[in-house]
Amino acid sequence: MSRDSLRDEVEKRLPNWRSWYPSVFHAAEDLGIIRAQVCDPNSLNLSNRHSGIQNQAREAHREQWGGHENLNRDK
């Protein structure tokens, strides 16, 4: 795709897209300009995404201040 916006690209390929589609995204998908990608549902869970960062923060806190692993007593 060139540097044109998604709307510009859709309008080049199908000038009257508004009469057929509720949104530029639906038109772009049908025209093959964009594609949906299937991903692992676990990757969508924020707690899974950020668990590595949380673990690093816990480790840094322990290194600097000492203390127990379960600082908040929440788990």
OpenMM code with the backbone's topology and positions (N, CA, C; nanometers):
from openmm import Vec3, app, unit

residues = "MET SER ARG ASP SER LEU ARG ASP GLU VAL GLU LYS ARG LEU PRO ASN TRP ARG SER TRP TYR PRO SER VAL PHE HIS ALA ALA GLU ASP LEU GLY ILE ILE ARG ALA GLN VAL CYS ASP PRO ASN SER LEU ASN LEU SER ASN ARG HIS SER GLY ILE GLN ASN GLN ALA ARG GLU ALA HIS ARG GLU GLN TRP GLY GLY HIS GLU ASN LEU ASN ARG ASP LYS".split()
positions = [
    Vec3(0.0850, -0.1179, 0.0000),
    Vec3(0.0000, 0.0000, 0.0000),
    Vec3(0.0893, 0.1237, 0.0000),
    Vec3(0.0500, 0.2240, -0.0714),
    Vec3(0.1277, 0.3471, -0.0800),
    Vec3(0.1061, 0.4334, 0.0441),
    Vec3(0.1532, 0.5553, 0.0376),
    Vec3(0.1418, 0.6460, 0.1516),
    Vec3(0.0024, 0.7081, 0.1619),
    Vec3(-0.0888, 0.6709, 0.0735),
    Vec3(-0.2261, 0.7209, 0.0816),
    Vec3(-0.2927, 0.6685, 0.2078),
    Vec3(-0.3926, 0.7412, 0.2533),
    Vec3(-0.4679, 0.6934, 0.3690),
    Vec3(-0.5524, 0.5728, 0.3276),
    Vec3(-0.6000, 0.5023, 0.4262),
    Vec3(-0.6846, 0.3863, 0.3991),
    Vec3(-0.8072, 0.4282, 0.3186),
    Vec3(-0.8672, 0.5385, 0.3566),
    Vec3(-0.9853, 0.5881, 0.2844),
    Vec3(-0.9508, 0.6195, 0.1385),
    Vec3(-0.8361, 0.6842, 0.1160),
    Vec3(-0.7950, 0.7163, -0.0213),
    Vec3(-0.7754, 0.5899, -0.1043),
    Vec3(-0.7126, 0.4898, -0.0434),
    Vec3(-0.6881, 0.3638, -0.1138),
    Vec3(-0.8202, 0.2949, -0.1503),
    Vec3(-0.9156, 0.2951, -0.0570),
    Vec3(-1.0469, 0.2351, -0.0838),
    Vec3(-1.1181, 0.3130, -0.1936),
    Vec3(-1.1128, 0.4443, -0.1869),
    Vec3(-1.1821, 0.5261, -0.2875),
    Vec3(-1.1217, 0.5101, -0.4266),
    Vec3(-0.9907, 0.4846, -0.4344),
    Vec3(-0.9280, 0.4582, -0.5648),
    Vec3(-0.9829, 0.3302, -0.6265),
    Vec3(-0.9993, 0.2291, -0.5436),
    Vec3(-1.0425, 0.0981, -0.5942),
    Vec3(-1.1933, 0.0863, -0.6106),
    Vec3(-1.2671, 0.1558, -0.5250),
    Vec3(-1.4131, 0.1461, -0.5290),
    Vec3(-1.4724, 0.2820, -0.4902),
    Vec3(-1.4844, 0.3721, -0.5883),
    Vec3(-1.5272, 0.5094, -0.5583),
    Vec3(-1.6620, 0.5204, -0.4855),
    Vec3(-1.7531, 0.4296, -0.5090),
    Vec3(-1.8852, 0.4383, -0.4453),
    Vec3(-1.8985, 0.3414, -0.3277),
    Vec3(-1.7898, 0.3192, -0.2535),
    Vec3(-1.7893, 0.2212, -0.1442),
    Vec3(-1.8935, 0.2526, -0.0382),
    Vec3(-1.9261, 0.3807, -0.0191),
    Vec3(-2.0213, 0.4193, 0.0870),
    Vec3(-2.1612, 0.3621, 0.0639),
    Vec3(-2.1953, 0.3364, -0.0622),
    Vec3(-2.3283, 0.2802, -0.0894),
    Vec3(-2.3332, 0.1299, -0.0610),
    Vec3(-2.2179, 0.0681, -0.0432),
    Vec3(-2.2124, -0.0757, -0.0209),
    Vec3(-2.1699, -0.1158, 0.1197),
    Vec3(-2.0913, -0.0307, 0.1859),
    Vec3(-2.0311, -0.0690, 0.3135),
    Vec3(-2.0619, 0.0317, 0.4238),
    Vec3(-2.0779, -0.0168, 0.5469),
    Vec3(-2.1065, 0.0731, 0.6597),
    Vec3(-1.9839, 0.1521, 0.7056),
    Vec3(-1.8631, 0.1017, 0.6746),
    Vec3(-1.7420, 0.1730, 0.7163),
    Vec3(-1.6299, 0.1464, 0.6169),
    Vec3(-1.5311, 0.2331, 0.6200),
    Vec3(-1.4154, 0.2167, 0.5328),
    Vec3(-1.3400, 0.0879, 0.5669),
    Vec3(-1.3456, 0.0449, 0.6925),
    Vec3(-1.2761, -0.0775, 0.7325),
    Vec3(-1.3385, -0.2017, 0.6692),
    Vec3(-1.4721, -0.2049, 0.6630),
    Vec3(-1.5392, -0.3177, 0.5981),
    Vec3(-1.5034, -0.3232, 0.4496),
    Vec3(-1.5033, -0.2082, 0.3850),
    Vec3(-1.4686, -0.2034, 0.2430),
    Vec3(-1.3237, -0.2455, 0.2217),
    Vec3(-1.2332, -0.1942, 0.3039),
    Vec3(-1.0912, -0.2269, 0.2900),
    Vec3(-1.0663, -0.3757, 0.3105),
    Vec3(-1.1382, -0.4346, 0.4027),
    Vec3(-1.1226, -0.5783, 0.4267),
    Vec3(-1.1671, -0.6578, 0.3040),
    Vec3(-1.2844, -0.6254, 0.2508),
    Vec3(-1.3344, -0.6971, 0.1333),
    Vec3(-1.2457, -0.6757, 0.0105),
    Vec3(-1.1848, -0.5583, -0.0002),
    Vec3(-1.0975, -0.5292, -0.1139),
    Vec3(-0.9577, -0.5883, -0.0969),
    Vec3(-0.9303, -0.6440, 0.0185),
    Vec3(-0.8001, -0.7057, 0.0431),
    Vec3(-0.6908, -0.6085, 0.0822),
    Vec3(-0.7285, -0.4875, 0.1186),
    Vec3(-0.6296, -0.3874, 0.1585),
    Vec3(-0.5796, -0.4150, 0.3003),
    Vec3(-0.6703, -0.4566, 0.3863),
    Vec3(-0.6332, -0.4957, 0.5224),
    Vec3(-0.6835, -0.6371, 0.5463),
    Vec3(-0.6199, -0.7060, 0.6401),
    Vec3(-0.6613, -0.8415, 0.6753),
    Vec3(-0.6648, -0.8554, 0.8266),
    Vec3(-0.7627, -0.9276, 0.8731),
    Vec3(-0.7684, -0.9601, 1.0156),
    Vec3(-0.6683, -1.0710, 1.0423),
    Vec3(-0.6093, -1.0692, 1.1605),
    Vec3(-0.5164, -1.1744, 1.1985),
    Vec3(-0.5679, -1.2429, 1.3235),
    Vec3(-0.5627, -1.3740, 1.3216),
    Vec3(-0.6035, -1.4527, 1.4372),
    Vec3(-0.4850, -1.4590, 1.5322),
    Vec3(-0.5122, -1.4344, 1.6589),
    Vec3(-0.4048, -1.4419, 1.7574),
    Vec3(-0.4494, -1.5283, 1.8747),
    Vec3(-0.3535, -1.5688, 1.9520),
    Vec3(-0.3795, -1.6496, 2.0703),
    Vec3(-0.4618, -1.5668, 2.1695),
    Vec3(-0.5774, -1.6160, 2.2141),
    Vec3(-0.6595, -1.5390, 2.3087),
    Vec3(-0.5842, -1.4993, 2.4354),
    Vec3(-0.4890, -1.5805, 2.4779),
    Vec3(-0.4120, -1.5459, 2.5974),
    Vec3(-0.3289, -1.4199, 2.5778),
    Vec3(-0.2929, -1.3890, 2.4537),
    Vec3(-0.2133, -1.2693, 2.4287),
    Vec3(-0.2965, -1.1425, 2.4464),
    Vec3(-0.4286, -1.1560, 2.4472),
    Vec3(-0.5154, -1.0402, 2.4647),
    Vec3(-0.5371, -1.0047, 2.6111),
    Vec3(-0.5077, -1.0967, 2.6992),
    Vec3(-0.5271, -1.0752, 2.8424),
    Vec3(-0.4146, -0.9869, 2.8947),
    Vec3(-0.4491, -0.8692, 2.9448),
    Vec3(-0.3471, -0.7750, 2.9897),
    Vec3(-0.2597, -0.8316, 3.0998),
    Vec3(-0.3172, -0.9124, 3.1873),
    Vec3(-0.2348, -0.9671, 3.2950),
    Vec3(-0.1270, -1.0589, 3.2382),
    Vec3(-0.1571, -1.1292, 3.1308),
    Vec3(-0.0548, -1.2125, 3.0659),
    Vec3(0.0482, -1.1266, 2.9945),
    Vec3(0.0028, -1.0220, 2.9270),
    Vec3(0.0940, -0.9351, 2.8539),
    Vec3(0.1934, -0.8674, 2.9467),
    Vec3(0.1451, -0.8272, 3.0625),
    Vec3(0.2281, -0.7475, 3.1517),
    Vec3(0.2924, -0.8274, 3.2634),
    Vec3(0.2738, -0.9570, 3.2636),
    Vec3(0.3290, -1.0369, 3.3729),
    Vec3(0.4810, -1.0290, 3.3765),
    Vec3(0.5455, -1.0259, 3.2615),
    Vec3(0.6914, -1.0136, 3.2582),
    Vec3(0.7389, -0.8831, 3.3180),
    Vec3(0.6694, -0.7765, 3.2865),
    Vec3(0.7046, -0.6449, 3.3401),
    Vec3(0.6815, -0.6421, 3.4906),
    Vec3(0.5700, -0.6994, 3.5345),
    Vec3(0.5421, -0.7051, 3.6779),
    Vec3(0.6482, -0.7866, 3.7507),
    Vec3(0.6904, -0.8970, 3.6922),
    Vec3(0.7946, -0.9792, 3.7543),
    Vec3(0.9265, -0.9036, 3.7642),
    Vec3(0.9614, -0.8293, 3.6598),
    Vec3(1.0837, -0.7491, 3.6634),
    Vec3(1.0762, -0.6429, 3.7722),
    Vec3(0.9604, -0.5795, 3.7860),
    Vec3(0.9433, -0.4768, 3.8890),
    Vec3(0.9539, -0.5373, 4.0280),
    Vec3(0.8943, -0.6536, 4.0484),
    Vec3(0.9044, -0.7203, 4.1791),
    Vec3(1.0492, -0.7548, 4.2122),
    Vec3(1.1194, -0.8075, 4.1126),
    Vec3(1.2595, -0.8451, 4.1344),
    Vec3(1.3453, -0.7226, 4.1649),
    Vec3(1.3239, -0.6144, 4.0914),
    Vec3(1.3996, -0.4911, 4.1167),
    Vec3(1.3706, -0.4382, 4.2567),
    Vec3(1.2453, -0.4454, 4.2992),
    Vec3(1.2083, -0.4002, 4.4338),
    Vec3(1.2779, -0.4858, 4.5391),
    Vec3(1.2768, -0.6169, 4.5195),
    Vec3(1.3432, -0.7071, 4.6151),
    Vec3(1.4932, -0.6802, 4.6215),
    Vec3(1.5542, -0.6565, 4.5030),
    Vec3(1.6980, -0.6301, 4.5010),
    Vec3(1.7323, -0.5009, 4.5743),
    Vec3(1.6479, -0.3999, 4.5557),
    Vec3(1.6773, -0.2706, 4.6176),
    Vec3(1.6372, -0.2661, 4.7642),
    Vec3(1.5214, -0.3195, 4.7983),
    Vec3(1.4660, -0.3017, 4.9316),
    Vec3(1.4579, -0.4298, 5.0135),
    Vec3(1.4821, -0.5427, 4.9512),
    Vec3(1.4667, -0.6692, 5.0226),
    Vec3(1.3192, -0.6990, 5.0409),
    Vec3(1.2868, -0.7911, 5.1260),
    Vec3(1.1465, -0.8181, 5.1540),
    Vec3(1.0998, -0.9473, 5.0927),
    Vec3(0.9725, -0.9704, 5.1091),
    Vec3(0.9104, -1.0944, 5.0645),
    Vec3(0.8595, -1.0800, 4.9228),
    Vec3(0.8417, -1.1944, 4.8591),
    Vec3(0.7906, -1.1950, 4.7220),
    Vec3(0.6498, -1.1379, 4.7154),
    Vec3(0.5661, -1.1710, 4.8127),
    Vec3(0.4270, -1.1265, 4.8117),
    Vec3(0.4147, -1.0002, 4.8963),
    Vec3(0.4530, -0.8882, 4.8393),
    Vec3(0.4540, -0.7626, 4.9137),
    Vec3(0.3140, -0.7121, 4.9449),
    Vec3(0.2207, -0.7357, 4.8548),
    Vec3(0.0851, -0.6835, 4.8742),
    Vec3(-0.0069, -0.7820, 4.9442),
    Vec3(0.0393, -0.9016, 4.9674),
    Vec3(-0.0406, -1.0055, 5.0304),
    Vec3(-0.1735, -1.0290, 4.9561),
    Vec3(-0.1704, -1.0100, 4.8257),
    Vec3(-0.2940, -1.0247, 4.7484),
    Vec3(-0.3019, -1.1584, 4.6760),
    Vec3(-0.1975, -1.2384, 4.6803),
    Vec3(-0.2023, -1.3671, 4.6099),
    Vec3(-0.1382, -1.4732, 4.6947),
] * unit.nanometer
topology = app.Topology()
chain = topology.addChain("A")
for resn in residues:
    res = topology.addResidue(resn, chain)
    for name in ("N", "CA", "C"):
        topology.addAtom(name, app.Element.getBySymbol(name[0]), res)
